[in-house]
């Protein structure tokens, strides 16, 4: 899976904040929310994800948030090789694969940012680190897709917050995510301070995560050839430290603004073990395919601003995010939602635009006549990307502190390589109850 992990601990905190706000509005101690999300790319990945979230408010103001989700993915996914006017044959280890599912701009978020896909079986032999080896063929002019993979992920998170004083709140939490070839564990802590008659809130959050990558077939040696595969071991790991500083200001009874700054540093294995790069000879014919290699360190920064405005009985949500890192990737995200309240029914159109500049080691192919670079990847998610998401969410207040909603969205993406161009449909149904 991909992604965008856009931040485990930030998501846990955001979910907890959302649920607690709704719970207080209902005047209830407990709130439960179930959801089922379906994501489908044209001729590629399909993902299904049931989710359960629970929120509990204690009499002393303490809050507990628990969530559990199960992702099931299948389909075909780009392996990184370039399109060719000749038939291409690839070999791959079998077992399970990592699904690649777009960028965070799509609205579908999967498990992590820095790896992708491949898997299954059909050929002979066993690999040193488990799984067999298979072959698959791609026709001339077609995008090289690994046609058969399946991946399942179970993720659990728990968050607890409690008021230390009338103006200070502390929080602590953790998350666990497990896949067939990937394990992630994280802890987080936070401190919130309210002042200016509680019209201003200052937040500080810190998280630490450890990811363990155990790819089928072992960890490929950097730039090792597909015709002469070699492995550097059975597993690699990565450690991530992230911090978030946030300021929330109530401007008026109808307007709230939020400003965030986040920074993160990851150290360890960032390479996608299932991605390859086309290697060309002096005549620009395909000579072989080599394993990619990414830097073993990454530092990211982002700024985020949001405005929520209530007018004429409706609510407008506007947000803007800018991200930059030491891989030379920069991205901007603009998100707009308008909630139209019609009695016990609401209609919420949604629009999101995302643009990303490429990493400084992104390539579409390598040449055997050139020196081997220190780092290179043909993963389109590291290239220049532009995507648009638009859709609508419709909700119904069922009474007795119950709500049901349904959303459907269209996602369109374009990029430097043919593999980056894709369309997807996202649908989700939610049910909430407070008691």
PyMOL commands that set and color helices and strands:
alter all, ss='L'
color gray80, all
select helices_A, chain A and resi 8-26+104-106+380-382+418-420
alter helices_A, ss='H'
color red, helices_A
select strands_A, chain A and resi 30-41+46-57+63-78+88-93+133-138+145-163+168-179+182-195+200-213+219-220+231-233+236-252+255-268+276-280+286-291+297-311+314-325+330-342+345-356+366-367+385-399+402-415+422-434
alter strands_A, ss='S'
color yellow, strands_A
deselect
rebuild
show_as cartoon
